Amino acid sequence: MLKHLLLPLTLLIASCATAPVAETPAAATQQPGAVSSADPRATEAGLEILRRGGSAADAAMAVMLALTVVEPQSSGIGGGSFMLYHDAATGRLMSYDGRETAPAAAGPNRFLRADGTPMPFGEAVPGGLSVGVPGNIRLMALAHERHGRLPWAALFEPAIRLARDGFDVTARLSARIGGARLEQLRQSPESRAIYLTADGQPKPAGSRITNPRLAALLQGIAGTGADAFYRGPAAERLRAAVANAPANPATITAEDLANYRVRERAPVCGTYRTYRICGMGPPSSGGIAVYTILKQLERFDMPGMGRDNPLSWHLIAESMRLAYADRSRWVGDPDFAQVPTAGLTSDAYIASRSALIRLDRAMPSVAPGTPPGATRVAALEAAPDGGTSHFSVVDRFGNAASITSTIEAGFGSGLVVDGYVLNNEMTDFSFVPERDGLPVPNRIEPGKRPLSSMSPTIVYDAQGRVVLVIGAAGGPTIIAQVAKALVGVLDWGMPVNEALALPQVIGMGNRVQLEPGTRVADMAPVLRSLGHQEVVTNPFESQGASILKLNAVQLTPAGWLPAADPRSEGTGARE
């Protein structure tokens, strides 16, 4: 095998011209719609809405609500989302920031001890300090107002049935119940009743869960609108859960909840070969990082080298290393920090970064560049994350939604109120507000939204048609997962279901992580021979389940092809 992988290092580097992308909207496809999500019950919820004539926005919101019930460890109404939406009637792409915000009581020293040292991550996550103001219900309301076709209450019906009538526990959910938040789940009578057996153990796979309190809450929001979550008794119960948390009690005020607003952001778009790649702008780092990984590779003959060539994976890892370095230095909430988005995505800057990549040798080290428009700031670290979900939806009218939703870690803060799980999104901020006298862009400030790796992405072809709707879960690995799959589809011509299944490689700092048991893991000796300093196999798992979870829908000559990562419990299906 090794002999086969030791290919010559003198392959030609091709320079590929970028074709202009049509700016006019493409006509609606008139193809049956499709849904891909992390759970078959959520996928079916989205399909139900599409079959009733709902839009992609309607179906996506029904998926989010269903995931609140059946994948509570990963996302739901206790967290937030980033949403890209292609409106077929206008040809416009809109980008919505429903990320959680820091409460008014959250200052830069929130996770510092009395001696000025940061709290350990595992100590900061459980309880009230880590909870941000949830954004998903407000995002849902805005998406429905602008892009909905069905009545508001109809979107809640699948999730209400799942919560009221019950659903079977999956192996992934059972493992996550028994994970890091198990002791917290045991402390709450509400969470014990939902997720644990009589003797306090995780409900096993195949057992039944019902969630009547969540069903009642969803019924109330369905009947009276989003204010039923952000004001009144439900809001008071959320505040009380945070204030009376067994660990790290904290304050969220009535004003924090009532004043939450979704932000419409400019999407990050650019050309890659003959395609137009669009992603989420800051405070997500995903749009910038995914695009720069691809664009830095554009001068190389990725199609010619192919997926079985270790040099292809060497180049991908090198490009990731550069993109992650810039992500860590420059990106934060643009309402609070000057983020040089235009500079980071400019052709000249990306060309200067790409010039650092060599086909025959790994970079000895990587450091952030200095893009146009940058100001002096300090870098931050990327925290692990196992509690996120992505869903991709297209409808028969040609609309497309790419949404990544999260409560951050598995079971978030561990706090359960009204049957849903509250996020621990505040631990996505940097715990240290400054370094060497320089501010960290992702430091905590009241009303601020934390940096994210979530990478909802929509790809257009040269005629302006939506050809791919994609995203992933898995914390900082999201960026690498999406970039890898895009190379598979756009450069190697793979159908999306095969591209999602490609082995995962992640380059961060001086480390290259390879998915074990795959053909790229067998390439480790070649990567070391190229000068990569630390090449390791990494199971990419949390509580015994893979954190790699891609979900996508691709336009093919036969119609929409929905696909889910085979490492996950996700599914894709058409109307």
C-alpha positions, 0 to 999 in steps of 0.5 A: 500500500505504501509503495502505491502511495509514494507517488512522485512529488513533481506533479504539475501545479495547474492554474485554473481560470475562474469563470464568471458566475451569472448574477441573474436568478435561476428559474425554479427547478420544479423538482420535488423538494428534499430534506437532509437532517441528523435524525430520520424523525426530523427529516420526516417532519421537514418532508411533511411540511414540504408535502403540504406546500410549505417552503424550504424555510417552513420545512427547515423550521419544522426540522429544527423543532423536531430536533429539539425533541429527538436530538436534544443533546445537539440543538433546539429551541434552547440554542441558536442558529445561522441560516442561509436562504436562497429565495428563488423568486428574487434570486437573492441569498439572505443570511440570518444570524440567530446566534445566542447573545451574552446576557447583560451581566456577562462581562469580560471576566465572566470565566476568570477566577479570583486570581485572574486565571481562566476557569477550566472548560469543564468547570465553566460549562455546567450550569447558569454561567454558560447560558446565552440568550437563545435565538432559535425561536426568534429566527424561526419567526423572522424566517416564517414572516419573510419566507413562509407559506404555511400557517405558523402553527402548522410548523409545530405539529410534527414536533408536538406529536413527537413530544406528546406521543413519544419516540424511540431512543437512538444509540447516539442519544443514549450514549450522550445521556450517559456523557458529561452531563449525566450527573446534572441530568440526575439532579433535576426531577424534570430531566430525570423523568425524561431521559433516565430510568427509575434507577438514574441510568440513561434510557437505553436505545430502543426505549421510549421517551415522551416529553409532555412539558415540551409539547405544552410549551410548543403548543403555546408558542404555536398558538400565540407566537414567539413572544410566548417564549421570550416573555411571560411565564416561559421566560420566567421559568428560563430565568429561574433555571439559570438563577437556581442552577445547581452549578454556576448560578447566573442572571439572565434578565427579562430584558435580555430575553425580550430584547433579543433580535435576529441580525441579517448579515452579509453572506460571504461569497466568492468564486471557486473555479466555475462555482460561486461559494456562499457561506455565513459571515461573522460572528461565524468564521465558517464562511471565511474559512471554508472559502479561503481553504478552497480558494487557496487550493484553486491554483493546484490541479486538484481534479487531476491529482484526485482523491487517492493521491496523498499529495491532494490530502497534503494540500488540503491539510496545508490550506486548512492550517492557514485558514484556521490560523486566520480564523483564530486571530481575526474573527469575532462579532462584527458588532463589537470587533473590527473583523477584516472580512473583505481583506481575508477573502480578497483575491490578493490576500488569498493569493499571498497565503496560497503562495506559502503552500508547496506541493513538495514540502509542508510548512514548518509552522503557520501563523496568521497573516495580516489581511487588509483592514486588520487591526492589532488583536490577540489570538484565541483557541478553538474549543471542542464541541459535540452538540450541533446539528445541520440541516439542508432543505430545498423545496419544489419552488426552487428555494433553498435553506442551509441551517446549522443549529447548536446548543454547543456541547452535548446536552449544553449547560445540562439545564432542562426547562420546559422539556428543552435543553439550555445552551452553554454557548457562553463558553464559545467566547474566549475566557481570556479577554486580552493577551499581551495588552491586546484585546481578544476579538472573541472576548465576552461582552454584554449583548455580544455573540460568540465566534462560531465554526458553523458553516452553512453553505450554498453553492451556485453553478455558472448559470446561477443555479443552486447546485449544493446545499451543505453544512456539518456539525462538530465544533471547529471540525465543521470547517474542515468537514465542509471543505473536504466535501466541497473538494469531493463534489466540485473537484473530484466530481463525486455525488454528494453522498460519496463526498460526505463519506470521504475520509476526514483530514484536519490540519490545525497548527502543526498537527494533521489529524487523519480519520483512522481505518481509512485510506488517508490514515494509510497515507501518514508515512507520506505526509511525514515524509513531506515534513508534517511534524505531527501526523496522528490518527484521531477517532473524532468521537465523543461519548462513543459516537462520531462527531462528524455529521455532514448533511447536504442536498445536491442538484443532479440531472435526476433531481435533488439528491439528499445525503447524510454522513454515514458516520451519523444517524442522519438521513436524506429523503425527497418528497 
